[in-house]
Amino acid sequence: MLCRFENRLSGQAIELLDFVERIEACSAAELPAAFEQISAAQQKGCWVALLLNYELGEWLDPACLSPVPAQLASLAAIGRKTPRLTALVYRQANREPVWDAPSNSEPIQLESRPLIAKTDYLKNIDILQACIRRGELYQANYTFPIQLRTQAALRDLYRTIAAQHPTAHAAYIEDDERSILSFSPELFVARQGATLTVRPMKGTAPRHGDPALDQRSGQALLHSEKNRAENLMIVDLLRNDLGRLAIPGSVKVEALFTLERYPSVWTLTSTITAQAPNKSLEDILRALFPCGSITGAPKIAAMKKIQTLETSPRGIYCGSLGWLAPNGDLSLNVAIRTMEMPASGPGLFGIGGGIVHDSDPELEWEECLWKARILRLGSASSWLGESLS
């Protein structure tokens, strides 16, 4: 069982070694015991890999729950025993360089197809914008899954994509029933001592091969009123969430609207810190999870609405992956740009974006395609190949 977390920008990785036990919560009632077991493992000097499905948020705050849509009723019955929190406990952690790209010359085949028609996507954006016009929401993060198939070794697939698309919060996890390949550029929350740091990412623009066009794309994003307003909305949401934990007056916006460059996209990121001594993992997750950048605002109203429109659970996508150190320090990503690959059958890669009152549905669809460029390995499906050419 392999657990590895890589900062591909610094070139450093943490690999957890000497597996001890698995801790799971398959219902809300099992959460308190799971958190106690995780804390006990840390007190024994163990490291913990944390795998949090997006739907864990419904157990952490039952106000997030909506009546189950008809299309999800059968899935809910089948999947009610699926763990939404998994903690893998290890005795030690090694710090080492990130993996290189695989040396074999065989091209990796990755087939992909969206599990939504464009017309349905556009229709649901219209529904969300109607909710925004009525004042029910300010923003909603709407997503859909892409189905994946590959015969390649998953470790080679991860190493190939990670080398082509380096990010600071990548992860590779081989579990018994699923492997997770995460190429996330977004930090959910980190703790160092009493300091909590969150770095929400909101606002995306495509990269271009022509340097002048590429720079114009990045600067247009940086100065876009729409994207800055979207980012600020989530900053305010996370400041409020952190305020539930922090010493009064200690929540600070350290950086607002930082333009970041990745191989396929430009993004806007902001950084917020807070002082929150003696807060448990459970305290942190109940206040912050899931990250507001992948829900919308107001958070609970947005979660309820998107639950009625999305046709399948998100799973690990939009949840979180990361590590907990014995001393209480932690680093958890927002599990975007993330593949969930079961032991048998096709995998899934979620994709989406924030919808606001002046969003152009066609452009939102195009933004999803920009984000899907990470799947383009020279042999992607016709959908991606045609859309991104």
Secondary structure, DSSP 8 states (H G I E B T S, - for coil): -EEEEEETTTTEEEEEEEEEEEEEESSGGGHHHHHHHHHHHHHTT-EEEEEE-TTHHHHH-GGG-----HHHHHHHHHTTTS-SEEEEEEEEEEEEE--------S----EEEESS-HHHHHHHHHHHHHHHHTTS-SEEEEEEEEEEE--S-HHHHHHHHHHHS--SEEEEEE-SSEEEEEEE--EEEEEETTEEEEE-EEEEEE--SSHHHHHHHHHHHHT-HHHHHHHHHHHHHHHHHHHTTS-TT--EEEEEEEEEE-SSEEEEEEEEEEE-TT--HHHHHHHH-S-GGGTEESHHHHHHHHHHH-SS--TTTTSEEEEE-TTS-EEEE---SEEEEESSS-EEEEEEEEE-TT--HHHHHHHHHHHGGGG-SSS--HHHHHHH-
